[in-house]
């Protein structure tokens, strides 16, 4: 398993749920109606869960 493969799997899991904006360097999460800035750092929880 390579880091590239893990990144692809993680991206697939987040498809249509989260995006990263390189312009403002923030994660955005889809709430079912609109994209919202991840102010509560939920992406960090997703990352920790995935790595474990």
C-alpha distance matrix in Angstrom:
0.0 3.8 6.9 8.3 6.4 7.2 10.5 11.2 10.8 13.0 15.4 15.8 16.8 19.2 20.7 24.5 24.4 23.6 24.0 24.1 27.2 27.0 30.8 31.5 28.1 28.0 25.9 27.9 27.6 29.2 31.9 33.0 35.7 34.5 31.9 32.5 31.4 29.2 31.9 30.8 27.3 25.7 22.6 22.0 22.2 19.7 17.2 18.0 17.7 14.3 12.9 14.8
3.8 0.0 3.8 5.3 5.2 6.4 8.6 9.9 10.8 12.4 14.3 15.5 16.8 18.7 20.0 23.7 23.7 22.4 22.2 21.9 24.7 24.1 27.8 28.7 25.4 25.7 24.0 26.2 26.4 28.3 31.3 32.5 34.9 33.4 30.5 31.1 29.8 27.7 30.4 29.7 26.0 24.9 21.5 21.0 21.8 19.4 16.5 17.7 18.1 14.6 13.1 15.7
6.9 3.8 0.0 3.8 5.4 5.0 6.1 8.6 9.9 10.4 12.1 14.2 15.3 16.5 18.2 21.7 21.3 19.6 19.2 18.5 21.4 20.6 24.4 25.1 21.7 22.1 20.5 23.0 23.5 25.7 28.7 30.2 32.4 30.7 27.6 28.0 26.4 24.4 26.9 26.4 22.7 21.9 18.3 17.8 19.0 16.7 13.6 15.2 16.1 12.8 11.2 14.4
8.3 5.3 3.8 0.0 3.8 5.4 5.0 6.3 8.7 9.9 10.5 12.3 14.4 15.4 16.3 19.9 20.2 18.6 17.8 17.4 20.0 19.4 23.1 24.3 21.2 21.7 20.1 22.2 22.7 24.6 27.8 29.0 31.1 29.3 26.4 27.2 25.9 24.4 27.2 27.1 23.5 22.6 18.9 19.0 20.4 17.7 15.0 17.2 17.9 14.3 13.7 17.0
6.4 5.2 5.4 3.8 0.0 3.8 5.4 5.1 6.3 8.6 9.8 10.6 12.5 14.4 15.3 19.1 19.4 18.5 18.4 18.7 21.8 21.7 25.4 26.5 23.4 23.3 21.2 22.8 22.8 24.2 27.3 28.2 30.6 29.2 26.6 27.6 26.8 25.0 28.1 27.6 24.1 22.6 19.1 19.5 20.1 17.1 14.9 16.9 16.8 13.0 12.9 15.8
7.2 6.4 5.0 5.4 3.8 0.0 3.8 5.4 5.1 6.1 8.5 9.8 10.6 12.5 14.2 17.9 17.5 16.5 16.8 17.1 20.4 20.6 24.4 24.9 21.6 21.2 18.9 20.7 20.5 22.2 25.0 26.3 28.8 27.5 24.7 25.4 24.4 22.2 25.1 24.4 20.9 19.3 15.9 16.0 16.5 13.6 11.3 13.1 13.1 9.3 9.1 12.2
10.5 8.6 6.1 5.0 5.4 3.8 0.0 3.8 5.5 5.1 6.1 8.5 9.9 10.6 12.1 15.6 15.4 13.9 13.6 13.6 16.8 16.9 20.7 21.4 18.2 18.0 15.8 17.7 18.0 19.8 23.0 24.3 26.5 24.8 21.9 22.6 21.5 19.8 22.8 22.5 19.1 17.8 14.1 14.7 15.9 12.9 10.6 13.4 13.8 10.3 10.6 14.2
11.2 9.9 8.6 6.3 5.1 5.4 3.8 0.0 3.8 5.5 5.1 6.1 8.7 10.0 10.4 14.1 14.7 13.9 13.8 14.6 17.7 18.2 21.9 22.9 20.1 19.7 17.2 18.5 18.3 19.5 22.7 23.4 25.7 24.3 21.8 23.1 22.6 21.2 24.6 24.4 21.2 19.5 16.0 17.3 18.0 14.6 13.2 16.1 15.7 12.1 13.2 16.4
10.8 10.8 9.9 8.7 6.3 5.1 5.5 3.8 0.0 3.8 5.5 5.1 6.3 8.8 10.0 13.8 13.9 13.7 14.6 16.0 19.4 20.4 24.0 24.6 21.7 20.7 17.8 18.7 17.9 18.9 21.7 22.4 25.0 24.1 21.8 23.0 22.7 20.9 24.2 23.5 20.5 18.2 15.2 16.3 16.3 12.7 11.7 14.2 13.2 9.5 11.2 13.9
13.0 12.4 10.4 9.9 8.6 6.1 5.1 5.5 3.8 0.0 3.8 5.4 5.1 6.4 8.7 12.2 11.5 10.8 11.8 13.0 16.7 17.9 21.4 21.5 18.5 17.3 14.3 15.5 14.7 16.2 19.0 20.2 22.8 21.6 19.0 19.8 19.3 17.2 20.5 19.8 16.7 14.6 11.4 12.6 12.8 9.3 8.3 11.3 10.6 7.3 9.4 12.4
15.4 14.3 12.1 10.5 9.8 8.5 6.1 5.1 5.5 3.8 0.0 3.8 5.4 5.2 6.1 9.6 9.8 8.9 9.2 10.8 14.2 15.6 19.0 19.6 17.0 15.9 12.9 13.7 13.3 14.4 17.6 18.6 20.8 19.4 16.8 18.1 17.9 16.6 20.1 20.1 17.2 15.3 12.0 14.1 14.8 11.3 10.7 14.2 13.8 10.9 13.0 16.1
15.8 15.5 14.2 12.3 10.6 9.8 8.5 6.1 5.1 5.4 3.8 0.0 3.8 5.4 5.2 9.0 9.8 10.4 11.5 13.8 17.1 18.9 22.1 22.7 20.4 19.0 15.8 15.8 14.6 14.9 17.8 18.0 20.6 19.8 17.9 19.6 20.0 18.8 22.4 22.2 19.6 17.2 14.4 16.6 16.6 12.8 13.0 16.1 14.8 11.9 14.5 17.1
16.8 16.8 15.3 14.4 12.5 10.6 9.9 8.7 6.3 5.1 5.4 3.8 0.0 3.8 5.7 8.9 8.3 9.4 11.6 14.1 17.7 19.8 23.0 22.9 20.5 18.5 15.0 14.8 13.0 13.4 15.8 16.3 19.3 18.8 17.0 18.3 18.7 17.0 20.5 19.7 17.3 14.4 12.1 14.3 13.7 9.8 10.8 13.6 11.8 9.4 12.7 14.7
19.2 18.7 16.5 15.4 14.4 12.5 10.6 10.0 8.8 6.4 5.2 5.4 3.8 0.0 3.8 6.3 5.1 5.6 8.0 10.8 14.3 16.7 19.6 19.4 17.2 15.0 11.5 11.1 9.4 10.1 12.9 13.8 16.4 15.5 13.4 14.6 15.1 13.7 17.3 17.0 14.8 12.2 9.8 12.7 12.6 9.1 10.4 13.7 12.6 10.8 13.9 16.3
20.7 20.0 18.2 16.3 15.3 14.2 12.1 10.4 10.0 8.7 6.1 5.2 5.7 3.8 0.0 3.8 5.4 6.6 8.1 11.4 14.4 16.9 19.6 20.0 18.3 16.4 13.0 12.0 10.5 10.1 13.3 13.3 15.5 14.7 13.1 15.3 16.2 15.7 19.5 19.7 17.8 15.3 13.1 16.2 16.3 12.8 14.0 17.4 16.3 14.2 17.3 19.7
24.5 23.7 21.7 19.9 19.1 17.9 15.6 14.1 13.8 12.2 9.6 9.0 8.9 6.3 3.8 0.0 3.8 6.0 7.7 11.4 13.8 16.9 19.0 19.2 18.1 15.8 12.5 10.4 8.6 7.2 10.3 10.0 11.9 11.2 10.0 12.7 14.4 14.5 18.3 18.9 17.6 15.3 13.7 17.2 17.4 14.3 16.1 19.4 18.4 16.9 20.1 22.4
24.4 23.7 21.3 20.2 19.4 17.5 15.4 14.7 13.9 11.5 9.8 9.8 8.3 5.1 5.4 3.8 0.0 3.8 7.1 10.6 13.4 16.7 18.8 18.2 16.9 14.0 10.4 8.4 5.7 5.1 8.0 8.9 11.3 10.5 8.9 10.6 12.0 11.5 15.1 15.3 14.2 11.6 10.4 14.0 13.9 11.2 13.4 16.5 15.5 14.7 18.0 20.0
23.6 22.4 19.6 18.6 18.5 16.5 13.9 13.9 13.7 10.8 8.9 10.4 9.4 5.6 6.6 6.0 3.8 0.0 3.8 6.9 10.0 13.1 15.4 14.8 13.1 10.4 6.8 5.6 4.5 6.2 9.6 11.4 13.0 11.1 8.3 9.4 9.7 9.1 12.9 13.6 11.9 10.1 8.2 11.8 12.7 10.3 11.8 15.2 15.1 14.2 17.0 19.4
24.0 22.2 19.2 17.8 18.4 16.8 13.6 13.8 14.6 11.8 9.2 11.5 11.6 8.0 8.1 7.7 7.1 3.8 0.0 3.8 6.5 9.6 12.0 11.9 10.5 8.5 5.7 5.3 6.7 8.5 12.2 13.9 14.7 12.0 8.7 10.0 9.7 10.0 13.6 15.0 13.2 12.3 9.9 13.2 14.9 12.7 13.3 17.0 17.5 16.2 18.4 21.4
24.1 21.9 18.5 17.4 18.7 17.1 13.6 14.6 16.0 13.0 10.8 13.8 14.1 10.8 11.4 11.4 10.6 6.9 3.8 0.0 3.8 6.2 9.0 8.9 6.9 5.8 4.4 6.2 8.9 11.5 14.9 17.1 17.6 14.5 10.8 11.2 9.6 9.8 12.9 14.8 12.5 12.8 10.0 12.6 15.2 13.6 13.3 16.8 18.2 17.0 18.5 21.7
27.2 24.7 21.4 20.0 21.8 20.4 16.8 17.7 19.4 16.7 14.2 17.1 17.7 14.3 14.4 13.8 13.4 10.0 6.5 3.8 0.0 3.8 5.5 5.9 5.4 5.5 6.3 7.5 10.9 13.2 16.4 18.5 18.2 14.7 11.2 11.5 9.8 11.2 13.7 16.3 14.6 15.4 13.2 15.5 18.4 17.1 16.8 20.2 21.8 20.7 22.0 25.3
27.0 24.1 20.6 19.4 21.7 20.6 16.9 18.2 20.4 17.9 15.6 18.9 19.8 16.7 16.9 16.9 16.7 13.1 9.6 6.2 3.8 0.0 3.8 5.6 4.7 7.2 9.0 11.0 14.5 16.9 20.2 22.3 22.0 18.5 15.0 15.1 12.9 14.0 16.0 18.6 16.5 17.8 15.2 16.8 20.1 19.0 18.0 21.3 23.3 21.9 22.7 26.1
30.8 27.8 24.4 23.1 25.4 24.4 20.7 21.9 24.0 21.4 19.0 22.1 23.0 19.6 19.6 19.0 18.8 15.4 12.0 9.0 5.5 3.8 0.0 3.8 5.7 8.2 10.8 12.2 15.9 18.1 21.0 23.2 22.3 18.5 15.3 15.2 13.1 14.9 16.4 19.5 18.1 19.7 17.7 19.4 22.7 21.9 21.2 24.3 26.4 25.3 26.2 29.5
31.5 28.7 25.1 24.3 26.5 24.9 21.4 22.9 24.6 21.5 19.6 22.7 22.9 19.4 20.0 19.2 18.2 14.8 11.9 8.9 5.9 5.6 3.8 0.0 3.8 5.7 9.0 10.6 14.4 17.0 19.5 22.0 21.2 17.4 14.0 13.1 10.4 12.2 13.1 16.3 15.2 17.3 15.8 17.3 20.6 20.3 19.9 22.8 24.9 24.4 25.3 28.3
28.1 25.4 21.7 21.2 23.4 21.6 18.2 20.1 21.7 18.5 17.0 20.4 20.5 17.2 18.3 18.1 16.9 13.1 10.5 6.9 5.4 4.7 5.7 3.8 0.0 3.8 7.0 9.8 13.4 16.5 19.2 21.9 21.7 18.2 14.5 13.4 10.4 10.9 12.2 14.8 12.9 15.0 13.0 14.1 17.6 17.4 16.5 19.3 21.7 21.1 21.7 24.8
28.0 25.7 22.1 21.7 23.3 21.2 18.0 19.7 20.7 17.3 15.9 19.0 18.5 15.0 16.4 15.8 14.0 10.4 8.5 5.8 5.5 7.2 8.2 5.7 3.8 0.0 3.8 6.5 9.9 13.2 15.6 18.6 18.6 15.2 11.5 9.9 6.7 7.2 8.8 11.5 9.9 11.7 10.1 11.9 15.0 14.8 14.7 17.5 19.5 19.3 20.4 23.2
25.9 24.0 20.5 20.1 21.2 18.9 15.8 17.2 17.8 14.3 12.9 15.8 15.0 11.5 13.0 12.5 10.4 6.8 5.7 4.4 6.3 9.0 10.8 9.0 7.0 3.8 0.0 3.8 6.7 10.2 12.8 15.7 16.3 13.2 9.5 8.4 6.0 5.5 8.5 10.4 8.5 9.2 7.3 9.9 12.5 11.8 12.2 15.3 16.7 16.4 18.1 20.8
27.9 26.2 23.0 22.2 22.8 20.7 17.7 18.5 18.7 15.5 13.7 15.8 14.8 11.1 12.0 10.4 8.4 5.6 5.3 6.2 7.5 11.0 12.2 10.6 9.8 6.5 3.8 0.0 3.8 6.8 9.4 12.2 12.5 9.4 5.7 5.2 4.5 5.4 8.9 10.9 10.1 9.9 8.9 12.2 14.0 12.9 14.2 17.3 18.1 17.9 20.2 22.6
27.6 26.4 23.5 22.7 22.8 20.5 18.0 18.3 17.9 14.7 13.3 14.6 13.0 9.4 10.5 8.6 5.7 4.5 6.7 8.9 10.9 14.5 15.9 14.4 13.4 9.9 6.7 3.8 0.0 3.8 6.3 9.2 10.3 8.2 5.4 5.3 6.4 6.2 9.7 10.7 10.3 8.7 8.5 12.1 12.8 11.5 13.7 16.6 16.5 16.6 19.4 21.4
29.2 28.3 25.7 24.6 24.2 22.2 19.8 19.5 18.9 16.2 14.4 14.9 13.4 10.1 10.1 7.2 5.1 6.2 8.5 11.5 13.2 16.9 18.1 17.0 16.5 13.2 10.2 6.8 3.8 0.0 3.8 5.6 7.0 5.7 4.5 6.4 9.0 9.6 12.8 13.7 13.7 11.8 11.8 15.5 15.6 13.9 16.5 19.4 18.7 18.7 21.8 23.7
31.9 31.3 28.7 27.8 27.3 25.0 23.0 22.7 21.7 19.0 17.6 17.8 15.8 12.9 13.3 10.3 8.0 9.6 12.2 14.9 16.4 20.2 21.0 19.5 19.2 15.6 12.8 9.4 6.3 3.8 0.0 3.8 5.5 5.8 6.4 7.0 10.2 10.6 13.0 13.4 14.4 12.3 13.4 16.9 16.4 15.3 18.3 20.7 19.8 20.4 23.6 24.9
33.0 32.5 30.2 29.0 28.2 26.3 24.3 23.4 22.4 20.2 18.6 18.0 16.3 13.8 13.3 10.0 8.9 11.4 13.9 17.1 18.5 22.3 23.2 22.0 21.9 18.6 15.7 12.2 9.2 5.6 3.8 0.0 3.8 6.1 8.2 10.0 13.5 14.2 16.8 17.2 18.1 15.7 16.5 20.1 19.4 17.7 20.8 23.3 22.0 22.2 25.7 27.0
35.7 34.9 32.4 31.1 30.6 28.8 26.5 25.7 25.0 22.8 20.8 20.6 19.3 16.4 15.5 11.9 11.3 13.0 14.7 17.6 18.2 22.0 22.3 21.2 21.7 18.6 16.3 12.5 10.3 7.0 5.5 3.8 0.0 3.8 7.2 9.4 13.1 14.8 17.0 18.2 19.4 17.6 18.4 22.0 21.8 20.5 23.3 25.9 25.0 25.2 28.5 30.1
34.5 33.4 30.7 29.3 29.2 27.5 24.8 24.3 24.1 21.6 19.4 19.8 18.8 15.5 14.7 11.2 10.5 11.1 12.0 14.5 14.7 18.5 18.5 17.4 18.2 15.2 13.2 9.4 8.2 5.7 5.8 6.1 3.8 0.0 3.8 6.3 10.0 12.3 14.6 16.3 17.3 16.1 16.6 20.2 20.6 19.4 21.8 24.7 24.2 24.3 27.4 29.2
31.9 30.5 27.6 26.4 26.6 24.7 21.9 21.8 21.8 19.0 16.8 17.9 17.0 13.4 13.1 10.0 8.9 8.3 8.7 10.8 11.2 15.0 15.3 14.0 14.5 11.5 9.5 5.7 5.4 4.5 6.4 8.2 7.2 3.8 0.0 3.8 6.9 9.2 11.9 13.9 14.4 13.6 13.6 17.1 18.1 16.8 18.9 21.9 21.9 21.9 24.6 26.8
32.5 31.1 28.0 27.2 27.6 25.4 22.6 23.1 23.0 19.8 18.1 19.6 18.3 14.6 15.3 12.7 10.6 9.4 10.0 11.2 11.5 15.1 15.2 13.1 13.4 9.9 8.4 5.2 5.3 6.4 7.0 10.0 9.4 6.3 3.8 0.0 3.8 6.3 8.4 10.6 11.6 11.4 12.1 15.3 16.4 15.9 18.0 20.6 21.0 21.5 24.0 25.9
31.4 29.8 26.4 25.9 26.8 24.4 21.5 22.6 22.7 19.3 17.9 20.0 18.7 15.1 16.2 14.4 12.0 9.7 9.7 9.6 9.8 12.9 13.1 10.4 10.4 6.7 6.0 4.5 6.4 9.0 10.2 13.5 13.1 10.0 6.9 3.8 0.0 3.8 5.6 8.6 9.2 10.0 10.5 13.1 14.9 14.9 16.4 18.9 20.0 20.6 22.6 24.7
29.2 27.7 24.4 24.4 25.0 22.2 19.8 21.2 20.9 17.2 16.6 18.8 17.0 13.7 15.7 14.5 11.5 9.1 10.0 9.8 11.2 14.0 14.9 12.2 10.9 7.2 5.5 5.4 6.2 9.6 10.6 14.2 14.8 12.3 9.2 6.3 3.8 0.0 3.8 5.5 5.5 6.4 7.2 9.6 11.2 11.7 13.2 15.4 16.5 17.5 19.4 21.2
31.9 30.4 26.9 27.2 28.1 25.1 22.8 24.6 24.2 20.5 20.1 22.4 20.5 17.3 19.5 18.3 15.1 12.9 13.6 12.9 13.7 16.0 16.4 13.1 12.2 8.8 8.5 8.9 9.7 12.8 13.0 16.8 17.0 14.6 11.9 8.4 5.6 3.8 0.0 3.8 5.6 7.9 9.6 10.9 12.5 14.0 15.4 16.9 18.4 19.8 21.3 22.9
30.8 29.7 26.4 27.1 27.6 24.4 22.5 24.4 23.5 19.8 20.1 22.2 19.7 17.0 19.7 18.9 15.3 13.6 15.0 14.8 16.3 18.6 19.5 16.3 14.8 11.5 10.4 10.9 10.7 13.7 13.4 17.2 18.2 16.3 13.9 10.6 8.6 5.5 3.8 0.0 3.8 5.6 8.5 9.1 9.8 12.0 13.7 14.6 15.8 17.9 19.4 20.4
27.3 26.0 22.7 23.5 24.1 20.9 19.1 21.2 20.5 16.7 17.2 19.6 17.3 14.8 17.8 17.6 14.2 11.9 13.2 12.5 14.6 16.5 18.1 15.2 12.9 9.9 8.5 10.1 10.3 13.7 14.4 18.1 19.4 17.3 14.4 11.6 9.2 5.5 5.6 3.8 0.0 3.8 5.4 5.5 7.2 9.2 10.3 11.4 13.1 14.8 16.0 17.5
25.7 24.9 21.9 22.6 22.6 19.3 17.8 19.5 18.2 14.6 15.3 17.2 14.4 12.2 15.3 15.3 11.6 10.1 12.3 12.8 15.4 17.8 19.7 17.3 15.0 11.7 9.2 9.9 8.7 11.8 12.3 15.7 17.6 16.1 13.6 11.4 10.0 6.4 7.9 5.6 3.8 0.0 3.8 5.3 5.2 6.5 8.8 10.0 10.7 12.5 14.5 15.6
22.6 21.5 18.3 18.9 19.1 15.9 14.1 16.0 15.2 11.4 12.0 14.4 12.1 9.8 13.1 13.7 10.4 8.2 9.9 10.0 13.2 15.2 17.7 15.8 13.0 10.1 7.3 8.9 8.5 11.8 13.4 16.5 18.4 16.6 13.6 12.1 10.5 7.2 9.6 8.5 5.4 3.8 0.0 3.8 5.3 4.9 6.1 8.6 9.7 10.4 12.2 14.2
22.0 21.0 17.8 19.0 19.5 16.0 14.7 17.3 16.3 12.6 14.1 16.6 14.3 12.7 16.2 17.2 14.0 11.8 13.2 12.6 15.5 16.8 19.4 17.3 14.1 11.9 9.9 12.2 12.1 15.5 16.9 20.1 22.0 20.2 17.1 15.3 13.1 9.6 10.9 9.1 5.5 5.3 3.8 0.0 3.8 5.4 5.1 6.2 8.6 9.9 10.6 12.3
22.2 21.8 19.0 20.4 20.1 16.5 15.9 18.0 16.3 12.8 14.8 16.6 13.7 12.6 16.3 17.4 13.9 12.7 14.9 15.2 18.4 20.1 22.7 20.6 17.6 15.0 12.5 14.0 12.8 15.6 16.4 19.4 21.8 20.6 18.1 16.4 14.9 11.2 12.5 9.8 7.2 5.2 5.3 3.8 0.0 3.8 5.4 5.1 6.1 8.5 10.0 10.7
19.7 19.4 16.7 17.7 17.1 13.6 12.9 14.6 12.7 9.3 11.3 12.8 9.8 9.1 12.8 14.3 11.2 10.3 12.7 13.6 17.1 19.0 21.9 20.3 17.4 14.8 11.8 12.9 11.5 13.9 15.3 17.7 20.5 19.4 16.8 15.9 14.9 11.7 14.0 12.0 9.2 6.5 4.9 5.4 3.8 0.0 3.8 5.6 5.2 6.1 8.7 10.1
17.2 16.5 13.6 15.0 14.9 11.3 10.6 13.2 11.7 8.3 10.7 13.0 10.8 10.4 14.0 16.1 13.4 11.8 13.3 13.3 16.8 18.0 21.2 19.9 16.5 14.7 12.2 14.2 13.7 16.5 18.3 20.8 23.3 21.8 18.9 18.0 16.4 13.2 15.4 13.7 10.3 8.8 6.1 5.1 5.4 3.8 0.0 3.8 5.4 5.1 6.1 8.6
18.0 17.7 15.2 17.2 16.9 13.1 13.4 16.1 14.2 11.3 14.2 16.1 13.6 13.7 17.4 19.4 16.5 15.2 17.0 16.8 20.2 21.3 24.3 22.8 19.3 17.5 15.3 17.3 16.6 19.4 20.7 23.3 25.9 24.7 21.9 20.6 18.9 15.4 16.9 14.6 11.4 10.0 8.6 6.2 5.1 5.6 3.8 0.0 3.8 5.5 5.2 6.2
17.7 18.1 16.1 17.9 16.8 13.1 13.8 15.7 13.2 10.6 13.8 14.8 11.8 12.6 16.3 18.4 15.5 15.1 17.5 18.2 21.8 23.3 26.4 24.9 21.7 19.5 16.7 18.1 16.5 18.7 19.8 22.0 25.0 24.2 21.9 21.0 20.0 16.5 18.4 15.8 13.1 10.7 9.7 8.6 6.1 5.2 5.4 3.8 0.0 3.8 5.6 5.3
14.3 14.6 12.8 14.3 13.0 9.3 10.3 12.1 9.5 7.3 10.9 11.9 9.4 10.8 14.2 16.9 14.7 14.2 16.2 17.0 20.7 21.9 25.3 24.4 21.1 19.3 16.4 17.9 16.6 18.7 20.4 22.2 25.2 24.3 21.9 21.5 20.6 17.5 19.8 17.9 14.8 12.5 10.4 9.9 8.5 6.1 5.1 5.5 3.8 0.0 3.8 5.5
12.9 13.1 11.2 13.7 12.9 9.1 10.6 13.2 11.2 9.4 13.0 14.5 12.7 13.9 17.3 20.1 18.0 17.0 18.4 18.5 22.0 22.7 26.2 25.3 21.7 20.4 18.1 20.2 19.4 21.8 23.6 25.7 28.5 27.4 24.6 24.0 22.6 19.4 21.3 19.4 16.0 14.5 12.2 10.6 10.0 8.7 6.1 5.2 5.6 3.8 0.0 3.8
14.8 15.7 14.4 17.0 15.8 12.2 14.2 16.4 13.9 12.4 16.1 17.1 14.7 16.3 19.7 22.4 20.0 19.4 21.4 21.7 25.3 26.1 29.5 28.3 24.8 23.2 20.8 22.6 21.4 23.7 24.9 27.0 30.1 29.2 26.8 25.9 24.7 21.2 22.9 20.4 17.5 15.6 14.2 12.3 10.7 10.1 8.6 6.2 5.3 5.5 3.8 0.0
